[in-house]
Amino acid sequence: MTARYVGIAAELREAIVRGEYAVGAQLPSEAELAARFAASRGTVRQAVAVLAAEGLVGSRQGARRIVLGRERSQSFAELNSFAQWARAMGHRVSGRVLEQRRRGADAAEAARLALQPGDPVLSVLRLRSLEGEPVLLERTVYAGWIAPAVERIDPGCESVTQALYDGVGLVIAYGEHLIDAVAAGAEDSRLLAVRRGSPLLRQRRVTTTHEGRPVELSDDRYRAGSVTFSIRNSVDANPLVRQVGDLRPAQ
């Protein structure tokens, strides 16, 4: 059974997307929302926190929340898989493996996964959909030590991260994320249903265990307008680092 706050968050999200609450407008107070949904203020607070995590409303507490935007946002504050994030936000998510094969690691992959060139890895091409629409193409390379566990996962599995935890107890504890924009290539455009050359948001990531053992290296490409990322920083905590981009054409 879906938690009550998830349903309330979904209704408020739909209202924001429809324009019932314009960008810059205030949401009703917690008391007003509690009365409207016949729920406790604590439940309403949880629902609004979901919208804040998505970047739809401001995160300031003790005042009416301000609507910040009308697009879904994925926060880097939590290291969750795309599927885990989407489900937590009340979205319908699906995924399917398009290609999966064992091969030897190239030099770049070996360097990031703490391997030797030619060591066995598992290469997986996976298409993710949100609300039935293709939004994300993942090209993931798994280190050989975890490859057998990945191969046992159902190709239609929503969350590989959760499946690995359930199956072998693997906890993906750390991640490095590089974000840039690339033009859609032929395969990107065909699978994401966009024009060739259309802009895509690319997230390149490397994840490791608590012990620092590399698990996966991935090139994730999001269709424009499908999702945004939010990064919150302060003078005390700044996880964001700016780097000079690689000006070579994307592969």
C-alpha positions in Angstrom: 0.0 0.0 0.0 1.4 3.4 -1.0 2.2 5.7 2.0 -0.3 8.5 2.5 2.3 11.3 2.1 3.4 9.8 -1.3 -0.2 10.3 -2.6 -0.4 13.8 -1.3 2.9 14.7 -2.9 1.7 13.3 -6.2 -1.5 15.4 -6.1 0.5 18.6 -5.2 3.1 17.8 -7.9 0.4 17.4 -10.5 -1.1 20.7 -9.4 2.2 22.5 -9.8 2.8 20.9 -13.2 -0.7 22.0 -14.4 0.1 25.5 -13.3 -2.4 25.7 -10.5 0.5 27.0 -8.4 2.6 29.2 -10.5 6.4 29.6 -10.1 7.0 32.1 -7.4 3.6 31.5 -5.7 3.1 30.1 -2.2 1.7 26.7 -1.4 -1.1 26.6 1.2 0.1 26.4 4.8 0.6 23.0 6.4 -2.6 23.5 8.4 -4.6 24.3 5.2 -3.1 21.2 3.4 -3.8 19.0 6.4 -7.4 20.1 6.3 -7.7 19.7 2.6 -6.3 16.1 2.6 -7.7 15.1 6.0 -4.2 14.2 7.1 -1.9 15.1 10.0 0.5 18.0 9.7 3.4 15.5 10.0 2.1 13.6 6.9 1.7 16.9 5.0 5.2 17.9 6.1 6.6 14.6 4.6 4.8 15.2 1.3 6.1 18.8 1.0 9.6 17.5 1.8 9.3 15.2 -1.2 8.5 18.2 -3.4 11.4 20.1 -1.9 13.8 17.2 -2.6 12.6 17.3 -6.3 13.4 21.0 -6.5 9.7 21.9 -7.1 9.3 24.0 -3.9 11.7 25.8 -1.6 13.3 23.9 1.3 12.9 26.7 3.9 10.9 25.5 6.9 8.7 27.5 9.2 7.1 29.4 6.3 4.8 28.7 3.4 6.9 27.0 0.6 7.5 28.9 -2.6 7.1 27.1 -5.9 10.5 27.1 -7.6 9.8 25.2 -10.8 7.7 22.7 -12.7 10.3 20.1 -13.6 11.3 17.0 -11.7 14.7 17.2 -9.9 17.1 14.5 -8.7 19.3 15.5 -5.8 22.9 14.4 -5.5 22.5 14.7 -1.7 21.5 11.1 -1.7 23.3 8.4 -3.6 20.3 6.6 -4.9 19.7 4.8 -8.2 17.5 6.4 -10.8 14.8 3.9 -10.1 15.0 4.3 -6.3 14.7 8.1 -6.7 11.8 7.9 -9.1 9.8 5.5 -6.9 10.4 7.6 -3.8 9.0 10.6 -5.7 5.9 8.7 -6.7 6.8 8.3 -10.4 6.2 5.2 -12.5 9.6 3.8 -13.6 10.6 0.9 -15.8 13.8 -0.3 -17.4 15.0 -3.0 -19.8 18.4 -4.3 -20.8 19.1 -3.9 -24.6 22.5 -5.4 -24.7 24.8 -7.2 -22.2 28.1 -8.9 -22.8 31.4 -9.8 -21.2 34.6 -8.3 -22.6 38.0 -7.1 -21.7 38.4 -3.6 -20.0 40.0 -0.9 -22.1 42.7 1.3 -20.6 40.4 4.1 -19.5 37.9 1.6 -17.9 40.7 -0.3 -16.2 42.1 2.9 -14.7 38.7 3.9 -13.2 37.8 0.5 -12.0 41.2 -0.4 -10.5 41.8 -3.1 -13.0 44.4 -4.1 -15.6 43.6 -3.5 -19.3 42.0 -6.7 -20.6 40.6 -7.8 -17.3 37.0 -9.1 -17.6 34.2 -6.6 -17.2 30.4 -6.7 -18.0 29.1 -4.1 -20.4 25.4 -3.3 -20.2 23.2 -1.0 -22.3 20.0 -0.2 -20.4 17.0 2.0 -21.3 15.1 3.7 -18.5 11.5 5.1 -18.9 9.6 7.5 -16.7 5.8 7.4 -16.9 6.1 5.3 -20.0 8.5 7.7 -21.8 12.1 6.9 -22.6 14.3 9.4 -20.6 17.6 7.8 -19.8 20.2 5.6 -21.6 22.7 4.0 -19.3 26.0 2.5 -20.7 27.4 0.8 -17.6 30.6 -1.2 -17.2 30.7 -3.5 -14.1 33.9 -4.8 -12.5 34.4 -8.5 -13.1 34.0 -9.4 -9.4 30.3 -8.2 -9.4 29.5 -9.3 -13.0 28.0 -12.7 -12.1 25.5 -11.1 -9.6 24.5 -8.5 -12.3 24.0 -11.2 -14.9 21.5 -13.0 -12.5 19.3 -10.0 -12.3 16.1 -10.0 -14.4 16.6 -7.8 -17.5 13.4 -5.9 -16.7 14.4 -5.2 -13.1 13.6 -1.6 -12.1 16.5 -1.0 -9.7 19.8 -2.8 -10.2 21.1 -1.1 -7.0 18.3 -2.6 -4.9 18.6 -6.0 -6.6 22.3 -6.2 -5.8 21.6 -5.3 -2.2 18.9 -7.9 -2.0 20.8 -10.6 -3.8 24.4 -10.3 -2.5 24.2 -7.6 0.2 26.2 -5.1 -1.9 25.9 -1.5 -0.6 27.0 1.2 -3.1 28.4 3.7 -0.7 30.3 6.4 -2.6 30.1 8.0 -6.0 31.9 10.5 -8.2 29.6 12.3 -10.7 30.7 14.4 -13.7 28.0 16.3 -15.5 28.1 17.9 -18.9 26.0 18.2 -22.1 26.5 16.2 -25.3 24.8 16.0 -28.6 22.7 12.8 -29.2 24.4 10.3 -31.5 22.7 7.9 -33.8 22.0 5.3 -31.1 21.0 7.9 -28.5 18.5 9.5 -30.9 16.9 6.2 -31.9 16.5 4.9 -28.4 15.5 8.1 -26.7 13.2 9.2 -29.5 15.0 12.5 -30.2 16.6 14.1 -33.2 20.2 13.3 -33.9 22.3 16.2 -32.5 19.7 17.1 -29.8 21.2 18.1 -26.5 21.4 15.5 -23.8 22.4 15.8 -20.2 25.2 13.4 -19.5 26.2 12.1 -16.1 29.4 10.1 -15.9 29.8 8.2 -12.6 32.0 5.8 -10.8 30.7 4.1 -7.7 32.4 2.1 -4.9 31.7 0.1 -1.8 32.4 1.3 1.7 35.9 -0.1 1.4 36.5 1.9 -1.8 36.3 -1.1 -4.1 35.1 0.1 -7.6 31.7 -1.4 -8.6 30.7 0.3 -11.8 31.6 3.0 -14.4 28.7 4.5 -16.2 27.8 7.0 -18.9 24.2 8.0 -18.4 22.4 10.3 -20.9 19.1 12.0 -20.1 16.7 13.3 -22.6 16.4 17.1 -22.4 13.6 18.3 -20.1 13.0 14.9 -18.5 14.7 15.6 -15.2 16.9 18.2 -13.5 19.5 17.8 -10.8 19.8 19.9 -7.7 23.0 20.6 -5.8 22.7 22.4 -2.5 25.9 23.9 -1.1 26.9 26.4 1.6 30.1 28.1 3.0 30.4 25.1 5.3 29.7 22.3 2.9 30.5 22.5 -0.8 30.4 19.2 -2.7 30.5 20.9 -6.1 33.8 21.2 -8.0 34.1 23.0 -11.3 36.5 21.5 -13.9 37.6 22.4 -17.4 35.6 20.4 -19.9 36.8 18.0 -22.4 36.3 19.8 -25.7 36.6 16.6 -27.8 33.4 15.4 -29.5 31.4 12.9 -27.4 31.4 9.3 -28.5 
